[in-house]
Amino acid sequence: MHTINSIQQVLDKYPNARISITPTPIYNLSRLSSHLGCSVYIMREDLTGFAIGGNKNRKLDYLIGDALQKRADTLITTKASSFSRNAAAAGKVFGLEVHVILVGDESEQNSNSQALFHQFGTILHYASGNSAEDITAEYDRIIGDLRNQEKAVYELHPGGSDSIGSLGYINAFDQIIQYSKNSGIHFNKIIHSTGSTATQVGLLLGQCISEYDTTIIGMAASQKADVQKERIRELALATAQMLEIPFDDSKIVVDDRFIGPGYAIQSEEGENATNLFALQEGVLLDSVYTGKAAAGLIHYAMNEMFSENENVLFIHTGGNSGLFY
Ligand SMILES: Cc1ncc(COP(=O)(O)O)c(C=O)c1O
């Protein structure tokens, strides 16, 4: 295996704005492990500290770093999400103007989400038609206006899932390697929720660079496995090209069996998993992402899909705001 420095060497030339509070805790879930009859660890990426925490802060470390290096003074993104709310907070802290284009008119927005945007001084725009064309038209109009005002605009992918955002999870993978080195615990399986893809892309590239022997399993939050795998492959290849490293796409593993009735709709298995994590470990999961990923983990454990001496790492990617909506 290469040294951990190989990851840092790859990341070195990309500025990191250090928004996340890391390393995040990794520890054994002892009661859940006894209950499931296998050795389960958790990486608390919900506790990345800044704003509402979660995996988005890791992406913002590099996205804000890149925006500042490019001397941007304005950020723009779309949709009310954990990414756009944390981006709004990060932009403010670094003195950037932040514009977010929301889907639907003002009266249709979630009041808690709006309160956070207002707290962070975000400039909100509303694309009142709900179609993708309406959002694109409003986006193009606003970005055109900002450029006419000679703003230096930095565009943020709605989930922070572009090549620069992916660097955050290459860095997170380095933390996993560091933990393994210090503790002597090797993770045979790593399980997490996958949506806009940069989390899994970063982890997979971190694995490729370091040659750490593990299987990274993305539990799909919304897409069929073949579609999600292709999205991951595309971003991973683009990012590998940017970094000038090889990427082995045979490592991409996605399981779509735990989406339940659909994206953002509660599933019975997800709710059971959420209850188990809360009751056994006092760990809170959300119903859109982490609860469903945990349902996959529990299914694997119950169906003896982990072998006896394996260590499994569950990455808790956040979703904290979803707990209060
Ligand atoms: C809590 C949570 N977990 C996981 C994900 C998926 O991460 P990614 O979008 O990088 O695939 C998201 C994305 O929105 C999320 O909010």
The ligand as a Gaussian input file, in Angstrom:
#p B3LYP/6-31G(d) Opt

LIG

0 1
 C      -27.198000      13.542000       4.324000
 C      -26.708000      13.207000       2.976000
 N      -26.085000      12.032000       2.793000
 C      -25.617000      11.658000       1.597000
 C      -25.785000      12.463000       0.490000
 C      -25.232000      11.980000      -0.807000
 O      -23.977000      12.542000      -1.036000
 P      -23.562000      12.881000      -2.528000
 O      -24.558000      13.924000      -2.991000
 O      -22.189000      13.414000      -2.467000
 O      -23.694000      11.638000      -3.311000
 C      -26.427000      13.694000       0.625000
 C      -26.643000      14.548000      -0.565000
 O      -27.472000      15.381000      -0.634000
 C      -26.908000      14.084000       1.904000
 O      -27.532000      15.250000       2.106000

